[in-house]
Amino acid sequence: MAGDKDDASTDIEKNVKAFAKDISTAATKVLSDSADKKKKSKDKKDSKKDADPPEITFVLDNNPVTKSRTPAEQAAEVADGKSWVCWGAHMADKARHVVMKVDDKVSWEPKKVFGDDFAEFKKQWASAMKSNSLKNAAGGDGWNDTDSFHLELADSKISHTDERVTACFEEYVRLTREKGKGKNDNFEKDYASKLKPSLSVILCARHNRRQGGVLCRAERTKWTATWPSWLRSRRSWLSFF
């Protein structure tokens, strides 16, 4: 069932639940088939009994942060280094995450769980994604090493010119410049030009509050400044930018 912020018109949860069912069956079979092959090739003199392969289950992640996100929530994820853009599919309520369980215990290490069978598991993952019309975190096909358990609908990221993107950038600046959150260095490097207008808006407002007057005016595309005569020879406030 969709949450308060979720868009019931999207098929994302239906698709991801179907995907989870398909990949659970396929993943368990990968390990089972591998175990059978090892048994057949095992030296008959070796009487040591091999452990049964585990049951692999994937389920929809019900953590609210993995569902639809407001611009503020997306900004918090970026600041925490858990997301890398301000236009992600979660903001359009077209992305979800899955959780992997190994014999009913949550695991975040698929490469370790599948070992030599990891390549085959990834083939099955790609097949299940395709049959359920899903894309990875980069909007592409198949396994994604960066955000592996993220799944989204095709063409689901919002436009870079959407007002929600601007709101996300401005909230990120507020969190990292005013609220003590750490900076996401990769995000700031990759999107420096897009971040600059938001920095101007937020930092200009902060400067005005500190100085007790409107000495700086900023818009999302530019900023200008005025200052009284007593400040003309002391422009140290520019360091805020």
ChimeraX attribute file (.defattr): number of C-alpha atoms within 10 A of each C-alpha:
attribute: neighborCount
match mode: 1-to-1
recipient: residues
	/A:1	7
	/A:2	13
	/A:3	10
	/A:4	8
	/A:5	12
	/A:6	18
	/A:7	14
	/A:8	13
	/A:9	9
	/A:10	15
	/A:11	15
	/A:12	22
	/A:13	21
	/A:14	12
	/A:15	19
	/A:16	28
	/A:17	17
	/A:18	18
	/A:19	25
	/A:20	23
	/A:21	15
	/A:22	20
	/A:23	23
	/A:24	21
	/A:25	15
	/A:26	21
	/A:27	23
	/A:28	18
	/A:29	16
	/A:30	18
	/A:31	24
	/A:32	16
	/A:33	13
	/A:34	14
	/A:35	15
	/A:36	13
	/A:37	11
	/A:38	12
	/A:39	13
	/A:40	9
	/A:41	8
	/A:42	11
	/A:43	9
	/A:44	9
	/A:45	6
	/A:46	7
	/A:47	8
	/A:48	7
	/A:49	7
	/A:50	9
	/A:51	7
	/A:52	10
	/A:53	17
	/A:54	15
	/A:55	16
	/A:56	23
	/A:57	23
	/A:58	23
	/A:59	18
	/A:60	20
	/A:61	18
	/A:62	12
	/A:63	10
	/A:64	12
	/A:65	15
	/A:66	16
	/A:67	23
	/A:68	23
	/A:69	21
	/A:70	17
	/A:71	23
	/A:72	20
	/A:73	17
	/A:74	29
	/A:75	29
	/A:76	19
	/A:77	19
	/A:78	22
	/A:79	22
	/A:80	15
	/A:81	15
	/A:82	13
	/A:83	17
	/A:84	19
	/A:85	19
	/A:86	27
	/A:87	23
	/A:88	26
	/A:89	25
	/A:90	27
	/A:91	24
	/A:92	19
	/A:93	27
	/A:94	25
	/A:95	29
	/A:96	27
	/A:97	23
	/A:98	21
	/A:99	16
	/A:100	21
	/A:101	18
	/A:102	17
	/A:103	12
	/A:104	12
	/A:105	9
	/A:106	13
	/A:107	14
	/A:108	13
	/A:109	9
	/A:110	15
	/A:111	13
	/A:112	11
	/A:113	15
	/A:114	18
	/A:115	11
	/A:116	12
	/A:117	16
	/A:118	17
	/A:119	12
	/A:120	14
	/A:121	23
	/A:122	19
	/A:123	14
	/A:124	21
	/A:125	21
	/A:126	18
	/A:127	18
	/A:128	22
	/A:129	25
	/A:130	14
	/A:131	12
	/A:132	18
	/A:133	18
	/A:134	24
	/A:135	23
	/A:136	23
	/A:137	26
	/A:138	16
	/A:139	18
	/A:140	13
	/A:141	17
	/A:142	20
	/A:143	22
	/A:144	18
	/A:145	9
	/A:146	10
	/A:147	14
	/A:148	15
	/A:149	19
	/A:150	22
	/A:151	29
	/A:152	29
	/A:153	23
	/A:154	16
	/A:155	11
	/A:156	18
	/A:157	22
	/A:158	18
	/A:159	12
	/A:160	14
	/A:161	9
	/A:162	10
	/A:163	11
	/A:164	20
	/A:165	23
	/A:166	20
	/A:167	18
	/A:168	24
	/A:169	26
	/A:170	23
	/A:171	22
	/A:172	29
	/A:173	24
	/A:174	20
	/A:175	18
	/A:176	17
	/A:177	16
	/A:178	13
	/A:179	10
	/A:180	9
	/A:181	15
	/A:182	13
	/A:183	17
	/A:184	18
	/A:185	10
	/A:186	12
	/A:187	17
	/A:188	14
	/A:189	10
	/A:190	12
	/A:191	14
	/A:192	12
	/A:193	10
	/A:194	16
	/A:195	19
	/A:196	18
	/A:197	20
	/A:198	25
	/A:199	22
	/A:200	24
	/A:201	21
	/A:202	20
	/A:203	21
	/A:204	25
	/A:205	18
	/A:206	17
	/A:207	18
	/A:208	15
	/A:209	12
	/A:210	10
	/A:211	12
	/A:212	9
	/A:213	11
	/A:214	14
	/A:215	17
	/A:216	19
	/A:217	15
	/A:218	18
	/A:219	13
	/A:220	16
	/A:221	11
	/A:222	12
	/A:223	13
	/A:224	11
	/A:225	11
	/A:226	11
	/A:227	13
	/A:228	8
	/A:229	8
	/A:230	8
	/A:231	12
	/A:232	10
	/A:233	8
	/A:234	10
	/A:235	10
	/A:236	9
	/A:237	13
	/A:238	11
	/A:239	6
	/A:240	11
	/A:241	11
